[in-house]
Amino acid sequence: MRVAPSPNRAFVPPMNRRRHAASAAIAGEAQSLRDWLFATAFPLWWRVGADRKTGGWHERIAFDAQPVILPQRSRVAARQVFCYHHAGRLGWQGPWREAAQHALVSLRERFMRDDSTVVAAVGPDGAVVDPAFDLYNQAFALLAYACAQQSVDPSGDWRSRALTLIATLDRDYANPAGGFREDKAGALSLRANPHMHLLEAALAWLSIDADSAWRHLADHIAALCLNRFIDPGCGALREHFATDWAPLPGPEGGLVEPGHHYEWAFLLDRWARLTGRDRPAAVGGLLAFADSHGLDRQRRVAVNSITLDGEVHDPVARLWPQTERLRAYVIDYRNGEDAPLREAIATLWRYLDAPLAGLWYENLAADGQFVIEAAPATSLYHIVGAIAELWASFAADE
């Protein structure tokens, strides 16, 4: 005989109980990953990764806890602002603001031009060694300015710098066919990837600032992705284009990256939620294409690149596609999917199980063995982004 539930206790259907248990398990993983950041990664990268002698941030840390001395790139400084901004938001009691300020000072004094664009790289003495304009670097500068405005240095002039940078891009790099050129002359082919990070930066600003420039930029790039980047035939997201956004001919135009499918899916979902839209159907298509063709089921990883017809092109699996897969699965979990997310978390832990706590393996070779090499600073941005999203979705209220 079935017993009626007590009138003083809410009845939880079995399916909901299983989902609650799954959520609790994932919340526990989010807590453990956050603890890993707090106990190992954030302290190590501030202690060893920050260059106290000449300023800025080292590009890599080796497994012997020594920094690798290389020219410093503006994207590293910008990403470290993002990382330590989120360290503060996640609740790290260490010197998160000091670390973020260290990166901001480097960005402002070593890389920034008068028009708020940034150069690509400087040498150990601070002299510019690569003055090139790279749209990718400008996107990360915009993201760093948003983090600075929100928490690191709210009294600074970061909003003005960001709007100046947007005005510079509109004036000097706007592409008549949509988006932005890679050079003033418009001679270079176009890439989807920098536009993805411009969307990320626009969404960061949209959440803290009412200026219409951010909504316009986010809507413009989201539309560009939905209408030009995604192949209408197979649903894959192309990477390289001619100056009119026609796909590049030849092998380069036919290569796609599963990691970017996951990353675009996450950002398009966030764009829809921040702007009050329904989630685009293309989000599910991007996830489905990456899952169907970009996952190596034996190694349980997303590979670096595949072709439009789903053949593996580069079987090496870098760390960052795994973090973007995890982050994308957080949004898909809302539809009742938990097994893929739990597998993605387990995969991330494999990369984090490195010889020195706070570092990671960057590449898993085709034979299933991790490559022994220094850990790049740029990957901390991907790790922090994934863990922050997991924490916010599953553990922040516990």
C-alpha positions as CSV (number, residue, x, y, z in Angstrom):
1,M,0.0,0.0,0.0
2,R,1.3,3.5,-1.0
3,V,1.6,5.8,2.1
4,A,0.5,9.3,1.6
5,P,3.1,12.0,2.4
6,S,3.0,13.7,5.7
7,P,1.0,17.0,5.6
8,N,4.0,18.6,7.3
9,R,6.6,17.6,4.8
10,A,6.6,18.4,1.1
11,F,6.6,15.4,-1.2
12,V,9.6,15.2,-3.5
13,P,9.1,13.0,-6.5
14,P,11.8,10.4,-7.1
15,M,13.1,12.1,-10.3
16,N,13.4,15.4,-8.4
17,R,15.2,13.6,-5.5
18,R,17.7,12.2,-8.0
19,R,18.2,15.6,-9.5
20,H,18.7,17.1,-6.1
21,A,21.3,14.5,-5.3
22,A,23.1,15.1,-8.6
23,S,23.1,18.9,-7.9
24,A,24.5,18.3,-4.4
25,A,27.3,16.2,-5.8
26,I,28.1,18.8,-8.4
27,A,28.0,21.5,-5.7
28,G,30.6,19.5,-3.8
29,E,32.8,19.4,-6.9
30,A,32.4,23.2,-7.3
31,Q,33.5,23.6,-3.7
32,S,36.6,21.4,-4.3
33,L,37.6,23.2,-7.4
34,R,37.1,26.6,-5.6
35,D,39.3,25.2,-2.8
36,W,42.0,24.3,-5.3
37,L,42.0,27.8,-6.6
38,F,42.2,29.3,-3.1
39,A,44.8,27.0,-1.7
40,T,47.1,26.6,-4.7
41,A,46.5,28.4,-8.0
42,F,45.8,32.0,-6.8
43,P,48.7,32.1,-4.3
44,L,51.2,30.4,-6.7
45,W,50.4,32.7,-9.7
46,W,50.6,35.8,-7.5
47,R,53.8,34.6,-5.7
48,V,55.7,33.3,-8.8
49,G,53.7,34.5,-11.8
50,A,53.8,38.2,-11.0
51,D,57.1,39.7,-12.1
52,R,58.1,41.9,-9.2
53,K,61.4,43.0,-10.8
54,T,60.3,44.5,-14.1
55,G,56.5,44.5,-13.6
56,G,53.8,42.6,-15.4
57,W,53.2,38.8,-15.4
58,H,55.3,35.9,-16.5
59,E,54.0,33.9,-19.4
60,R,54.6,30.5,-17.9
61,I,55.5,28.7,-14.7
62,A,57.4,25.4,-14.9
63,F,56.8,22.4,-12.7
64,D,59.9,23.3,-10.7
65,A,58.1,26.4,-9.6
66,Q,60.3,28.7,-11.7
67,P,58.9,31.3,-14.0
68,V,59.8,31.1,-17.7
69,I,61.3,34.4,-18.9
70,L,59.7,35.4,-22.2
71,P,58.3,38.6,-23.8
72,Q,55.1,39.5,-22.0
73,R,51.9,39.8,-23.9
74,S,49.1,42.3,-23.2
75,R,46.5,39.5,-23.2
76,V,48.2,37.8,-20.2
77,A,48.0,41.0,-18.1
78,A,44.4,41.5,-19.2
79,R,43.5,37.9,-18.3
80,Q,45.1,38.2,-14.9
81,V,43.0,41.2,-14.1
82,F,40.0,38.9,-14.9
83,C,41.3,36.1,-12.8
84,Y,42.0,38.0,-9.6
85,H,38.8,40.1,-10.0
86,H,37.0,36.7,-9.9
87,A,39.2,35.6,-7.0
88,G,37.6,38.4,-5.0
89,R,34.1,37.6,-6.2
90,L,34.6,34.0,-5.3
91,G,35.6,35.0,-1.8
92,W,39.4,34.4,-1.8
93,Q,40.8,36.1,1.3
94,G,44.2,36.6,-0.3
95,P,45.5,39.8,-1.9
96,W,43.2,39.6,-4.9
97,R,42.9,43.3,-5.4
98,E,46.7,43.9,-5.2
99,A,47.3,41.1,-7.7
100,A,44.7,42.6,-10.1
101,Q,46.1,46.1,-9.6
102,H,49.6,44.7,-10.5
103,A,48.2,43.5,-13.8
104,L,46.3,46.7,-14.4
105,V,49.3,48.9,-13.8
106,S,51.2,46.7,-16.3
107,L,48.4,47.0,-18.9
108,R,48.2,50.7,-18.5
109,E,51.9,51.6,-18.4
110,R,53.5,49.0,-20.6
111,F,50.9,48.1,-23.3
112,M,48.3,50.9,-23.7
113,R,48.3,53.5,-26.4
114,D,46.7,56.9,-26.2
115,D,43.6,55.6,-28.0
116,S,43.2,52.9,-25.3
117,T,44.2,50.1,-27.7
118,V,47.0,47.8,-26.6
119,V,50.2,46.6,-28.3
120,A,50.9,42.9,-28.5
121,A,54.0,42.3,-26.4
122,V,56.9,43.9,-24.5
123,G,60.3,42.7,-23.5
124,P,61.7,42.1,-20.0
125,D,62.9,45.8,-20.0
126,G,59.4,47.0,-20.9
127,A,60.3,48.1,-24.4
128,V,57.7,47.2,-27.0
129,V,58.8,44.1,-29.0
130,D,55.6,43.6,-30.9
131,P,53.6,46.8,-31.6
132,A,51.0,45.0,-33.8
133,F,47.3,45.7,-33.4
134,D,45.5,42.5,-32.7
135,L,41.7,42.6,-32.4
136,Y,41.9,39.6,-30.0
137,N,44.1,41.7,-27.6
138,Q,41.7,44.6,-27.8
139,A,38.8,42.4,-26.7
140,F,40.7,41.3,-23.6
141,A,41.6,44.9,-22.8
142,L,37.9,45.7,-22.8
143,L,37.2,42.8,-20.5
144,A,40.0,43.9,-18.1
145,Y,38.6,47.4,-18.1
146,A,35.2,46.0,-17.1
147,C,36.7,44.0,-14.2
148,A,38.6,47.1,-13.1
149,Q,35.5,49.2,-13.2
150,Q,33.4,46.6,-11.3
151,S,35.7,45.7,-8.4
152,V,39.4,46.3,-8.8
153,D,39.6,50.0,-9.2
154,P,36.1,51.6,-9.4
155,S,37.4,55.1,-9.0
156,G,39.7,54.7,-12.0
157,D,38.9,56.0,-15.5
158,W,38.2,52.5,-16.9
159,R,34.8,53.2,-18.3
160,S,36.2,56.2,-20.3
161,R,39.0,54.1,-21.5
162,A,36.7,51.3,-22.6
163,L,34.4,53.8,-24.5
164,T,37.5,55.3,-26.1
165,L,38.6,51.9,-27.3
166,I,35.2,51.1,-28.7
167,A,35.2,54.5,-30.5
168,T,38.6,53.7,-31.9
169,L,37.5,50.3,-33.2
170,D,34.4,51.9,-34.8
171,R,36.4,54.7,-36.4
172,D,39.5,52.8,-37.6
173,Y,38.6,49.1,-37.9
174,A,34.8,48.8,-38.6
175,N,34.2,46.3,-41.4
176,P,31.5,47.3,-44.0
177,A,30.2,43.8,-44.0
178,G,29.9,43.7,-40.2
179,G,32.2,43.3,-37.3
180,F,35.8,44.5,-37.3
181,R,38.8,44.3,-39.5
182,E,42.1,42.9,-38.3
183,D,44.0,45.9,-39.7
184,K,43.2,49.4,-40.8
185,A,43.7,48.6,-44.5
186,G,41.3,45.7,-44.4
187,A,43.9,43.5,-46.2
188,L,43.9,40.6,-43.6
189,S,41.4,37.8,-43.5
190,L,38.8,37.9,-40.7
191,R,38.4,35.7,-37.7
192,A,35.4,34.7,-35.6
193,N,37.5,34.2,-32.4
194,P,38.3,37.9,-31.6
195,H,34.6,38.7,-32.1
196,M,33.7,36.0,-29.6
197,H,35.8,37.7,-27.0
198,L,34.4,41.1,-28.0
199,L,31.0,39.7,-27.2
200,E,32.3,38.4,-23.9
201,A,33.6,41.9,-23.0
202,A,30.4,43.6,-24.2
203,L,28.4,41.3,-21.9
204,A,30.7,42.1,-19.0
205,W,30.1,45.8,-19.5
206,L,26.4,45.3,-20.2
207,S,25.9,43.8,-16.7
208,I,27.4,46.9,-15.0
209,D,26.9,49.9,-17.2
210,A,23.9,51.4,-18.9
211,D,25.6,52.9,-21.9
212,S,23.9,51.7,-25.1
213,A,27.2,51.0,-26.7
214,W,27.5,47.7,-24.9
215,R,24.0,46.5,-25.9
216,H,24.7,47.6,-29.5
217,L,28.0,45.8,-29.6
218,A,26.7,42.6,-28.0
219,D,23.6,42.5,-30.3
220,H,25.7,43.2,-33.4
221,I,28.2,40.4,-32.7
222,A,25.6,37.9,-31.7
223,A,23.8,38.5,-34.9
224,L,27.0,38.2,-36.9
225,C,27.7,34.8,-35.3
226,L,24.1,33.5,-35.9
227,N,24.0,34.8,-39.5
228,R,27.5,34.5,-40.8
229,F,29.8,32.3,-38.6
230,I,27.5,29.3,-38.2
231,D,27.3,27.1,-41.4
232,P,23.6,26.8,-42.3
233,G,24.2,23.3,-43.7
234,C,25.9,21.4,-40.9
235,G,25.5,23.8,-38.0
236,A,29.3,24.1,-37.4
237,L,30.9,27.3,-36.5
238,R,33.6,28.4,-39.0
239,E,36.7,30.2,-37.8
240,H,38.3,32.0,-40.8
241,F,36.7,34.3,-43.4
242,A,37.4,36.6,-46.3
243,T,36.9,40.3,-45.8
244,D,33.2,40.0,-46.8
245,W,32.6,37.1,-44.3
246,A,32.5,34.6,-47.1
247,P,34.2,31.4,-45.8
248,L,37.9,31.1,-46.7
249,P,38.5,28.6,-49.5
250,G,40.8,25.7,-48.9
251,P,41.7,23.7,-45.8
252,E,41.9,26.7,-43.5
253,G,38.3,27.7,-44.2
254,G,37.1,24.2,-43.4
255,L,38.6,23.8,-40.0
256,V,36.5,24.2,-36.9
257,E,37.3,24.0,-33.2
258,P,35.0,22.2,-30.7
259,G,36.2,24.4,-27.9
260,H,34.9,27.5,-29.6
261,H,31.5,25.8,-30.2
262,Y,31.2,25.3,-26.5
263,E,32.4,28.9,-25.8
264,W,30.1,30.5,-28.3
265,A,27.2,28.4,-27.0
266,F,27.8,29.7,-23.4
267,L,28.1,33.3,-24.5
268,L,25.0,33.3,-26.8
269,D,23.0,31.8,-23.9
270,R,24.3,34.6,-21.6
271,W,23.6,37.2,-24.2
272,A,20.0,36.0,-24.5
273,R,19.5,36.1,-20.8
274,L,21.0,39.5,-20.3
275,T,19.0,41.0,-23.1
276,G,15.7,39.3,-22.3
277,R,15.6,37.0,-25.4
278,D,14.8,33.4,-25.8
279,R,17.9,31.2,-26.1
280,P,18.8,30.9,-29.8
281,A,18.2,27.4,-31.2
282,A,21.8,27.6,-32.6
283,V,23.1,27.1,-29.0
284,G,21.8,23.6,-29.0
285,G,23.2,23.0,-32.4
286,L,26.6,24.1,-31.5
287,L,26.7,21.8,-28.5
288,A,25.4,18.9,-30.5
289,F,28.0,19.4,-33.3
290,A,30.8,19.6,-30.8
291,D,29.6,16.6,-28.8
292,S,29.0,14.5,-31.9
293,H,32.2,15.2,-33.8
294,G,34.7,16.9,-31.4
295,L,34.8,14.5,-28.5
296,D,37.3,11.6,-28.3
297,R,35.2,9.2,-26.3
298,Q,38.2,7.0,-25.4
299,R,40.2,9.8,-23.8
300,R,37.0,11.7,-22.7
301,V,38.3,15.0,-24.1
302,A,37.4,17.6,-26.7
303,V,40.1,17.7,-29.4
304,N,41.7,20.8,-30.8
305,S,40.2,20.9,-34.2
306,I,38.0,19.0,-36.7
307,T,36.8,19.5,-40.3
308,L,33.3,20.6,-41.3
309,D,32.5,17.0,-42.1
310,G,33.4,15.9,-38.6
311,E,36.8,14.3,-39.3
312,V,39.5,14.9,-36.6
313,H,42.2,17.3,-37.8
314,D,44.2,17.9,-34.6
315,P,43.7,15.1,-32.0
316,V,45.7,16.9,-29.3
317,A,43.5,18.1,-26.5
318,R,44.5,21.4,-25.0
319,L,43.2,22.3,-21.6
320,W,41.0,25.3,-22.6
321,P,38.4,23.3,-24.7
322,Q,37.8,21.1,-21.6
323,T,37.0,24.1,-19.5
324,E,34.7,25.6,-22.1
325,R,33.0,22.3,-22.5
326,L,32.4,22.2,-18.7
327,R,31.1,25.8,-18.7
328,A,28.7,25.1,-21.6
329,Y,27.4,22.0,-19.9
330,V,26.4,24.2,-16.9
331,I,23.8,25.9,-19.1
332,D,22.7,22.6,-20.6
333,Y,22.3,21.1,-17.1
334,R,19.2,23.3,-16.8
335,N,17.6,20.9,-19.3
336,G,18.1,18.0,-17.0
337,E,21.5,16.8,-18.3
338,D,24.0,16.0,-15.5
339,A,26.1,13.1,-16.7
340,P,28.0,15.2,-19.4
341,L,28.7,17.9,-16.8
342,R,30.0,15.4,-14.3
343,E,32.3,13.9,-17.0
344,A,33.6,17.3,-17.9
345,I,34.4,18.0,-14.3
346,A,36.3,14.7,-14.0
347,T,38.2,15.6,-17.1
348,L,39.2,19.0,-15.7
349,W,40.5,17.3,-12.6
350,R,42.8,15.1,-14.7
351,Y,44.5,18.2,-16.2
352,L,44.8,19.8,-12.7
353,D,46.5,16.8,-11.3
354,A,49.9,18.2,-12.2
355,P,53.3,17.7,-10.5
356,L,53.1,21.1,-8.8
357,A,49.8,22.0,-7.1
358,G,48.3,25.1,-8.7
359,L,49.6,24.3,-12.2
360,W,48.1,22.0,-14.8
361,Y,48.9,20.0,-17.9
362,E,48.3,22.1,-21.0
363,N,48.2,19.3,-23.6
364,L,47.0,15.7,-23.8
365,A,48.6,14.0,-26.7
366,A,46.9,11.7,-29.1
367,D,48.3,8.7,-27.3
368,G,46.6,9.7,-24.1
369,Q,49.8,11.0,-22.3
370,F,50.1,14.5,-20.9
371,V,52.9,16.6,-22.4
372,I,55.4,17.7,-19.7
373,E,55.8,21.5,-20.2
374,A,55.5,24.7,-18.3
375,A,51.9,25.8,-17.6
376,P,50.8,29.0,-19.5
377,A,49.3,31.9,-17.6
378,T,46.6,32.4,-20.2
379,S,44.9,29.1,-19.2
380,L,44.1,30.4,-15.7
381,Y,41.5,32.6,-17.3
382,H,39.7,29.6,-18.7
383,I,40.0,27.6,-15.5
384,V,38.7,30.5,-13.4
385,G,35.8,31.2,-15.8
386,A,34.6,27.6,-15.7
387,I,34.9,27.2,-11.9
388,A,33.2,30.6,-11.3
389,E,30.3,29.6,-13.4
390,L,30.0,26.2,-11.8
391,W,30.2,27.8,-8.3
392,A,27.6,30.4,-9.1
393,S,25.2,27.8,-10.5
394,F,25.5,25.1,-7.9
395,A,27.3,26.1,-4.7
396,A,27.1,29.8,-4.2
397,D,24.0,29.6,-2.0
398,E,25.2,26.7,0.1
